[in-house]
Amino acid sequence: MATRIPLPVLTPGASTVPHAPFVRLASLWIQITGTLCNLECIHCINASGPTDPWLKPLSRGAVLRAIDEAADLGVKEIYFTGGEPFLHPELLSLLSASLAAAPTTVLTNGTVMTDRIADALRALAEAARYSLEIRVSLDDPDPALNDKIRGRGAWRRAVRALRLLNERGLLPIVTATEILEGERPSGEGMYQRFRQFLLGLGIEKPRVKIIPVFPVGRLTDPTGPVLDDAAIEGFDLGLLQCAETRAVADGGVYACPILAGLPGARLSDGGLAESFRPVPLYHAGCVTCHRTGMTCKNY
């Protein structure tokens, strides 16, 4: 397993980097467990792990306040992430509150999913005003390739979670990264391999989201390229996710879930409305979003 590398403290030069405008609050991300996770994946976007999380979990009160404010501000979607959200002891009751406000998604590695949790999720979905989505991270249909990134046994437990959710009518979304692209068997596209794999599990409507590897977390290169005025010439910065997304995490409100916890991405120490201002695109991760059109949302 990879050794944890501390995240660098990066500060934007407000007058020297492009800024994305605030357009609307479409999505709220809740970093509910901070960087507390039972796995320590080598490509983790925020260097999460099982010991001494550098970004602390949120309290129940902080989450409820964020949900209430977001609802008042017209939020369209709410996402719970971490770390591993199912390590939070109050996640299920907080999902009930979130589902009363907006469609809600949980991003999980799937490895702590149990029959009891899956049953509770089904009950929440059936009773909810809005839709509940569960995204399960799996980096390859091949156990050895997946566990090379996520740790021994991660594939088996994540696949069990996919089965449990599917059996209860909670059609999971599999999220995979491109980190293994050079090691995967040739002749098949990544999406097609996952689709065939999920069909083989009995999931009749496979859903797969493939994301690029962001130069953050353990893969951060502080000397990497950043956006400048020349790079964004003619580009509508209002198309970037941070123009309509905010992330609540320990310490305040941040520009996006990928940069949650980094001082340079903090837009407010308090409420959501205070964060509705232009976002400095100072980080190497912003280059990935700009070049690929990447969004952390389900689509």
C-alpha positions as CSV (number, residue, x, y, z in Angstrom):
1,M,0.0,0.0,0.0
2,A,1.3,3.5,-0.9
3,T,2.8,5.7,1.8
4,R,0.6,8.8,2.4
5,I,2.0,12.0,1.1
6,P,0.7,15.1,2.8
7,L,-1.3,17.5,0.6
8,P,0.6,20.7,-0.2
9,V,-0.8,24.0,1.1
10,L,-1.4,26.0,-2.1
11,T,-2.5,29.6,-2.2
12,P,-3.9,31.3,-5.3
13,G,-2.6,34.6,-6.5
14,A,-5.9,36.4,-6.7
15,S,-4.8,38.8,-9.4
16,T,-2.8,36.3,-11.5
17,V,-5.1,33.4,-12.1
18,P,-8.4,33.1,-14.0
19,H,-11.6,33.0,-11.9
20,A,-14.7,31.0,-12.6
21,P,-17.9,33.1,-12.0
22,F,-20.6,31.9,-9.7
23,V,-23.7,31.2,-11.8
24,R,-26.1,29.2,-9.6
25,L,-26.1,26.6,-6.8
26,A,-26.9,23.4,-8.7
27,S,-25.0,20.9,-6.6
28,L,-24.0,20.7,-2.9
29,W,-21.3,18.2,-2.0
30,I,-21.0,17.2,1.7
31,Q,-17.6,15.8,2.7
32,I,-19.2,14.0,5.5
33,T,-16.3,11.9,6.7
34,G,-13.6,14.3,5.7
35,T,-10.7,12.1,4.6
36,L,-11.5,9.2,7.0
37,C,-11.6,6.0,4.9
38,N,-11.1,2.3,5.4
39,L,-9.0,2.1,2.2
40,E,-5.9,4.0,1.1
41,C,-6.1,4.0,-2.7
42,I,-3.0,5.2,-4.5
43,H,-5.0,7.6,-6.7
44,C,-7.2,9.0,-4.1
45,I,-8.1,12.6,-4.9
46,N,-7.8,13.8,-1.3
47,A,-5.3,11.4,0.2
48,S,-7.9,9.7,2.4
49,G,-7.0,6.9,4.7
50,P,-7.9,4.9,7.9
51,T,-5.7,6.8,10.4
52,D,-5.4,10.4,11.4
53,P,-7.5,12.0,8.7
54,W,-6.1,15.4,7.8
55,L,-9.7,16.6,7.0
56,K,-12.0,15.8,9.9
57,P,-15.6,14.4,9.6
58,L,-18.5,16.7,9.9
59,S,-21.0,16.8,12.8
60,R,-24.6,16.0,12.4
61,G,-25.5,19.6,13.1
62,A,-23.1,20.9,10.4
63,V,-24.6,18.6,7.8
64,L,-28.2,19.5,8.7
65,R,-27.4,23.2,8.5
66,A,-25.8,22.8,5.1
67,I,-28.8,20.8,3.8
68,D,-31.3,23.4,5.1
69,E,-29.5,26.3,3.7
70,A,-28.9,24.6,0.3
71,A,-32.7,23.8,0.1
72,D,-33.5,27.5,0.8
73,L,-31.1,28.5,-2.0
74,G,-32.7,26.2,-4.5
75,V,-30.1,23.4,-4.8
76,K,-30.9,20.7,-7.4
77,E,-28.7,17.8,-6.2
78,I,-26.9,16.8,-3.0
79,Y,-23.9,14.5,-2.9
80,F,-22.3,12.7,0.1
81,T,-18.6,11.9,-0.2
82,G,-15.5,11.5,1.9
83,G,-13.4,9.5,2.7
84,E,-15.9,6.7,3.0
85,P,-19.4,8.1,3.8
86,F,-20.7,4.8,5.4
87,L,-18.1,5.2,8.2
88,H,-20.2,8.1,9.5
89,P,-22.4,6.8,12.3
90,E,-25.4,9.1,11.3
91,L,-25.2,8.8,7.6
92,L,-28.5,7.0,7.1
93,S,-30.5,9.5,9.2
94,L,-28.8,12.4,7.4
95,L,-29.7,10.9,4.1
96,S,-33.3,11.0,5.1
97,A,-33.0,14.7,5.7
98,S,-31.2,15.2,2.4
99,L,-33.8,13.2,0.4
100,A,-36.5,15.6,1.7
101,A,-34.6,18.5,0.1
102,A,-33.2,17.2,-3.2
103,P,-32.1,14.2,-5.2
104,T,-29.2,12.6,-3.3
105,T,-26.2,10.5,-4.2
106,V,-23.7,8.7,-2.0
107,L,-20.2,8.0,-3.3
108,T,-18.8,4.9,-1.7
109,N,-16.1,2.3,-2.2
110,G,-18.7,-0.3,-1.3
111,T,-16.4,-2.3,1.0
112,V,-18.4,-1.7,4.2
113,M,-21.8,-2.4,2.6
114,T,-23.9,-5.0,4.5
115,D,-27.4,-6.5,4.1
116,R,-28.6,-4.2,6.9
117,I,-27.3,-1.0,5.2
118,A,-28.6,-2.1,1.9
119,D,-32.1,-2.8,3.4
120,A,-32.0,0.6,5.1
121,L,-31.1,2.3,1.8
122,R,-34.0,0.6,0.0
123,A,-36.4,1.8,2.7
124,L,-35.1,5.3,2.4
125,A,-35.4,5.3,-1.4
126,E,-39.0,3.9,-1.2
127,A,-40.1,6.5,1.3
128,A,-38.2,9.5,-0.2
129,R,-39.6,12.5,-1.9
130,Y,-36.6,12.6,-4.2
131,S,-34.3,9.9,-5.8
132,L,-31.5,8.1,-4.1
133,E,-28.4,7.1,-6.1
134,I,-25.4,5.0,-4.9
135,R,-22.1,5.3,-6.7
136,V,-19.7,2.4,-6.1
137,S,-16.0,2.8,-6.9
138,L,-14.4,0.0,-8.9
139,D,-11.3,0.5,-11.0
140,D,-11.4,-2.7,-13.1
141,P,-13.5,-5.8,-13.6
142,D,-10.3,-7.8,-13.0
143,P,-9.8,-8.4,-9.2
144,A,-6.0,-8.2,-9.4
145,L,-5.9,-4.9,-11.3
146,N,-8.5,-3.3,-9.1
147,D,-6.8,-4.4,-5.8
148,K,-3.5,-3.2,-7.1
149,I,-4.9,0.3,-6.7
150,R,-7.4,-0.2,-3.8
151,G,-5.9,-2.9,-1.7
152,R,-6.4,-6.6,-1.2
153,G,-10.0,-7.7,-1.0
154,A,-11.5,-4.4,-2.2
155,W,-12.8,-5.9,-5.4
156,R,-14.6,-8.8,-3.7
157,R,-16.3,-6.5,-1.2
158,A,-17.2,-3.8,-3.8
159,V,-18.8,-6.4,-6.1
160,R,-20.8,-7.8,-3.2
161,A,-22.1,-4.2,-2.6
162,L,-23.1,-4.0,-6.3
163,R,-25.1,-7.3,-5.9
164,L,-26.7,-6.2,-2.7
165,L,-27.8,-2.9,-4.1
166,N,-29.1,-4.4,-7.4
167,E,-31.1,-7.1,-5.6
168,R,-32.9,-4.3,-3.8
169,G,-33.7,-2.3,-6.9
170,L,-31.1,0.4,-6.2
171,L,-29.4,0.4,-9.6
172,P,-25.8,1.3,-8.7
173,I,-23.5,3.6,-10.7
174,V,-20.0,2.2,-11.0
175,T,-17.3,4.8,-11.0
176,A,-13.9,3.9,-12.5
177,T,-10.7,5.9,-13.1
178,E,-8.4,5.8,-16.0
179,I,-5.3,5.1,-14.0
180,L,-5.0,1.5,-15.2
181,E,-5.6,2.3,-18.9
182,G,-2.2,1.2,-20.0
183,E,-2.5,-2.1,-18.1
184,R,-5.9,-3.2,-19.3
185,P,-6.3,-5.9,-22.0
186,S,-6.2,-4.3,-25.5
187,G,-9.1,-4.7,-27.9
188,E,-11.9,-3.6,-25.7
189,G,-12.9,-0.1,-24.5
190,M,-13.0,0.5,-20.8
191,Y,-16.7,1.3,-20.8
192,Q,-17.5,-1.8,-22.8
193,R,-15.5,-4.0,-20.4
194,F,-17.4,-2.7,-17.4
195,R,-20.7,-3.0,-19.2
196,Q,-20.2,-6.7,-20.0
197,F,-18.9,-7.3,-16.5
198,L,-22.0,-5.7,-14.9
199,L,-24.3,-7.6,-17.2
200,G,-22.6,-10.8,-16.1
201,L,-23.4,-9.9,-12.5
202,G,-27.1,-9.7,-13.4
203,I,-27.3,-5.9,-13.5
204,E,-29.6,-5.5,-16.5
205,K,-29.1,-1.8,-16.9
206,P,-25.3,-1.1,-16.4
207,R,-24.3,2.4,-15.5
208,V,-20.7,3.4,-15.6
209,K,-19.0,6.7,-15.0
210,I,-15.4,7.0,-16.1
211,I,-13.3,9.8,-14.7
212,P,-9.7,11.0,-15.4
213,V,-7.0,10.9,-12.8
214,F,-6.7,14.3,-11.1
215,P,-3.2,15.6,-10.1
216,V,-4.3,15.9,-6.5
217,G,-4.0,13.9,-3.3
218,R,-1.1,11.5,-3.5
219,L,-0.5,12.3,-7.2
220,T,-0.1,16.0,-6.6
221,D,2.8,17.7,-8.4
222,P,3.1,21.2,-6.9
223,T,5.1,22.3,-10.0
224,G,2.5,21.0,-12.4
225,P,0.8,23.3,-15.0
226,V,-2.0,25.6,-13.9
227,L,-4.5,27.6,-16.0
228,D,-3.7,31.1,-17.2
229,D,-5.4,33.6,-19.4
230,A,-3.9,32.2,-22.6
231,A,-5.2,28.7,-21.8
232,I,-8.8,29.8,-21.3
233,E,-9.0,32.3,-24.1
234,G,-12.5,31.9,-25.8
235,F,-13.6,29.4,-23.1
236,D,-16.8,30.0,-21.1
237,L,-15.7,29.6,-17.5
238,G,-19.3,29.4,-16.5
239,L,-19.3,25.8,-17.9
240,L,-16.9,24.6,-15.2
241,Q,-18.4,22.6,-12.3
242,C,-17.2,25.2,-9.7
243,A,-19.5,27.8,-11.3
244,E,-22.5,26.0,-9.9
245,T,-21.1,23.7,-7.2
246,R,-20.1,24.2,-3.6
247,A,-18.6,21.7,-1.2
248,V,-19.1,21.7,2.6
249,A,-16.3,20.2,4.6
250,D,-14.5,20.8,7.9
251,G,-13.3,24.4,8.0
252,G,-15.9,25.9,5.7
253,V,-17.3,26.0,2.2
254,Y,-15.0,25.1,-0.8
255,A,-15.1,25.5,-4.5
256,C,-15.4,21.8,-5.3
257,P,-15.2,18.3,-3.7
258,I,-11.8,17.6,-5.3
259,L,-10.2,20.6,-3.5
260,A,-12.2,20.5,-0.3
261,G,-10.0,21.2,2.6
262,L,-7.4,23.2,0.7
263,P,-7.0,26.7,2.0
264,G,-6.8,28.2,-1.5
265,A,-10.2,26.7,-2.4
266,R,-12.0,27.9,0.7
267,L,-14.6,30.4,-0.2
268,S,-16.4,30.9,3.1
269,D,-15.8,30.1,6.8
270,G,-19.5,30.1,7.4
271,G,-22.6,29.7,5.2
272,L,-23.2,28.7,1.6
273,A,-24.5,32.1,0.5
274,E,-21.2,33.7,1.6
275,S,-19.3,31.5,-0.8
276,F,-21.2,32.7,-3.9
277,R,-18.3,34.6,-5.4
278,P,-15.8,33.9,-8.2
279,V,-13.5,30.9,-7.8
280,P,-9.7,31.2,-8.4
281,L,-8.6,28.4,-10.8
282,Y,-5.2,28.1,-9.2
283,H,-4.8,24.4,-8.8
284,A,-3.4,21.7,-11.2
285,G,-6.7,19.9,-10.8
286,C,-8.5,22.8,-12.5
287,V,-6.5,22.0,-15.6
288,T,-8.0,18.6,-15.8
289,C,-11.6,19.9,-15.4
290,H,-10.9,22.5,-18.2
291,R,-9.3,20.1,-20.6
292,T,-11.6,17.1,-20.2
293,G,-14.9,18.8,-19.4
294,M,-14.9,16.6,-16.2
295,T,-17.7,16.9,-13.7
296,C,-17.9,15.0,-10.4
297,K,-21.7,14.8,-10.8
298,N,-23.4,11.6,-12.0
299,Y,-23.5,12.7,-15.7
